[in-house]
Amino acid sequence: MSNAFLFFVTVLIWGTSWIGIALQIGPVPVSVSIFYRILLAALLLLLWLGLTRRLALPRQWRFVALQGICLFSMNFMAFYNAAALIPSGLLSVIFSLASIFNAINARIFFGERISIRIFIAGLIGVCGVGLLFWDSLAVSFNPDSLKGIGWMTLGTLFFSWGNMASRQNTATGTPPMIANAWGMAIGACILWTLIMTTQQPFILPTDFTYLAALLYLAIFASVIGFTTYLLLVARIGSAQAGYATVIFPAVALVISTFFEGYQWTGTAIAGVFLVLMGNIVMFAKPKLTGMRALARH
């Protein structure tokens, strides 16, 4: 598969996954909904790898476990809590700041060069998020929106840490698909432990909307989406793969407008523009290299 194809699939799937998360918010406890999703994804991926005789043990379990914590459990706990408070399209806008978190964490953990451009891009992005929530925070204070921003930012930070763990897994010889399969299994175990500890009830709705969202999130957003994204991270690096997060909001906000009745305002439009501009500034210099990497093969 070409890098361009992997990029397109990642954007299409993850750009539409936020509405799926929103559709799961309801009578089922957040941790239980995530457990169903990750457990099903882990079983499907492990079964497929076994049937194709590609199932293997990781080279180093500690980084796979870290990936399970950051990418397949704790980040989703934050995402789903945020989805109960703010529209799904806005979730994706905050999530697009992952590209900035990736650059900062790559500097911290891998020593990659960082420049003043990151500070400028981050400042533009934060201003954009501020404008997106201006009406609910500054004009008429809404504590739920503030909580939603906090949850989503925390989840995005966990996601970025998971990216770093994935890079380390690849560097030590564990392919992304193997790391994903075992990481999801570990994530499911963590979620099960959390559910047992907090004594959350195992509720499984039988309505079509919830089950359809569950299947879409487990098969497409988890198994396929994470595989294509982390293959990109392994091939072209977390910075270039981060281009995908720039495009997510455009897809997610259109869907939110039609299915959730998201109301656009002048400040919201300016906010989306600034968030996207922040990401573009972030990758201004590497853009040509990144696009060439995506176009290979």
N, C-alpha and C positions, 0 to 999 in steps of 0.2 A: 504494500500500500504506500502511495506517495505521501509526503508530508502535507501537501495541499489538501488531499482527501481527508487525512486525519484531522486537520484543522477545521475543515468544513463540517465534518460530522460532530466534532466537539462543540462548535458554536451552535449548531442546530439543536442538538440534544440538550445541552446545558442551558441554552437560552430559553427553552420551553419547560425545563424541569421545575422552575420556581412556582409556576401555577399548579403543578402536581403536588408540591409541598403544601401550598395553601389549601388544596382540596382535601388534604388529610387532617387538617386542623378541625377538631370537634370533640366528640365524646370519648375518643381513644386517647389515653395519656400519651404525651409526646414521646417518652422513652420507649413505649410499647410500639408505636407506629414506626419509629426508627429501627427497632429490633426486628420487626417483621421484614422491613425493607432490606436491611443488611444481611440478615440470616438467609433470606431467599436468594439474594445476590451471591453470597458466599457458596451456598449449596450448588447453584447453577454453574458458577465458574469452576469450582472444584470438580464437579461431575464432568463438565466439558473437557477440562484439562486431562482428567483421568481417561475418558473415552478416546481422546486423541493421543494418549500416551505421552503427554508433555508435563504431567504433574511431577513436581520435584520439591525437595525441601530447600528452604532458603539457605544461603551461605552464612548469614548472620541473623539470628532471630531478633536481636535487640532493636535493629532498625525497622524490621517488619512489624514488631510490636509497637514501636513508636508511630509507624504509619497507621496502624490500626487504631491507635488512640486519637491521632490528630485528624486523619482523613475519613475514618469510618465509625466514629462514635461521638467524641466530644464536639467536633465541629458541627455535626448535625443536631446535637442537642441545642446548640446556640442558634442555628439556622431556623429550626422549627419553632423555638420560643419567639424568635423575631417575627416569623410568619404569622403568629397569632396577634401581632400588634401593628404591623404596617403592611401595605399592599405588596404583592409579590414582585411587581416591576421595580419597586424601590429597593427590594432586597438585592436584586442583581446589580443595581447601580453602586451600592455600597460594596458589594462583592468585587466589583471591577477594580477596587483599590488593592486587590491581591497582587496585581502586577508591581505595585510600589513596595508592598510588604516583601515580595519575593526578592526584589533587588536589595533591600536592606538586609534581609536574612542571608542572602547569598554572600554579602560582604562579611557578616558576622561569622558565619559557619564555614565559608569556603574562601574567604579572603579576596573576593572579586572586587575590582575597583569600583568606587562610588564617587560621584561628583556632585557639584552644586545643583545640577539638573534634577537630581532626585528630590532635593529640598524644595525647589521651585514647583516641580510636578506635584509633590505631596501637598503643598500649600494651595495650589489651584484646585486639586481634588477635594480637599477638606472644605474649601469655600463653596464648591459645587454642591456637596452634600448639605451644607448649611442652608443654601438657597432652596434645595429640594424640600427641606422640612421647615422653611421659614414661616409658612402660614400656621403650621400646627405647633411650633415652638415659640416663635417670637410674637406673632400676631395674636393667637389665642393658644396659650400654653397647654400642651397636651403631654402629660407625663408618659403615656403609652408610647408615643413616638420616640421620646428620649430613651426609654427602655429598649425599644426595638432597635434603635441605632446602636446602643451598647451591645446587645446580644449579637447583632449581625457583624459588628466590628470584631468582637471576640471570636466568632466562628470563622471569619476570614483570616484572622491571625493563626488560628489552629490549622486552617487549610494550608497556609503558607509554610508553617512548620512541617506539615505532612509532605509538602513538595520537597523540602530539604531532606527529609528522611528517604523519600523515593530516589532522589539523586544519589544518596549514599548507598542505597540498595543496588542501584545500577552499577555504581563504581566498584562495589565489592562482588559483582558477578551474579546478582539475582535479577532476572528479567522482570519488567514491570508487571506482566500478567501473573507470574508466580507470587510476587510480593503483594499484588492486589488480592489474590485468592486467600492467602493465609492471613493477610492484614484484615480482610473482611471477617474471616472466621474469628480472629482475636477481637475485633470490634464488636461482633455479636456477643461474644462471651462477656465483654465488659458491660454491654448494655443489659444483658440478662442478670448479671450480678447487681447492677444498679436497680433494676426493677424489683429483684428479690429483697434487696436491702430497704427500699422505700415502700415495699408492699403495694406496688401498683397493680391494678387488676388487668388481666389479659382479656381484652375486649376485641373481637374481630367483627366489624360491621359486615352485613351481607349486601349492602346497597351497591349498585353498579359503579357509582362515581368513586367511592373509596377504593374498591378493589381494582378498578382500572388504573387509578392513580398509583396504587401500590405496585402493580405489575410494571407500569411504565417506569417508575422510579427505580425499581429493582433491576429490571433487565436493561433498559436503555440508559438511564442516567447513571446507574452504578456500574454494571458490568461493562457496557460498551463505552459510555462516556469517560469513565475513569481510565479505562484501558487506552483509548485513543489519546486522551490528554497526557497521560504519563509516558506514553510512547513518544509523544512530541517532546516532552521534557528530557527524555533520555537521548533523543536524536539531536535536538537543536538548543537545548538548555532551557532553564526556567524563565529567563528573560524573554526570549523570542516566543516561547509557548504562551507567555502571558498576554500576547496580542489577543488571544481568544477572549479574555475577560473584558477587553475594550468593546467588543461587539455584542456581548451578552445583553447589556441593557437595552439596546435597540430592539432586539427580538422580544425580550421579556416585557418591556413597557407597552409595546403594541398589543401583546396578548392580554396584559392587565387592563388595558383600555377597553377592550371588547368584552372580556369575561368578568371583570371585577368593577367596571365602571369608574376606573381611575380618572379623576378630573384634572386636566392640565391647566396650569396657570402660567403667567409670564415668568414668575420667579422659578417655577419648576422647570420650564424649558431652559432658562438660563443655567439652572443647576446641572441639568443633564449635559448641556454643552460644556460647562467647565470641567465636569468629571471626565468626559471624553477627551477634552483638551489636555487635562493633566496627564492622562495616559499617553497621549500622543507626544507631549513634551518629554515624558519619561523615556520614550524610545526613539526620539528624534534622530540620534546619530546611528544606532544599530539597525534602523528600519530597513535599509537597503540589504544589509546582511541577513536580517531575519526573513525578509521576503524572498531572497535568493535561496535561503535554506528551505523555506516552505515549497518553493517551486522545483526543487531537485527531484529527479526521477519522474 
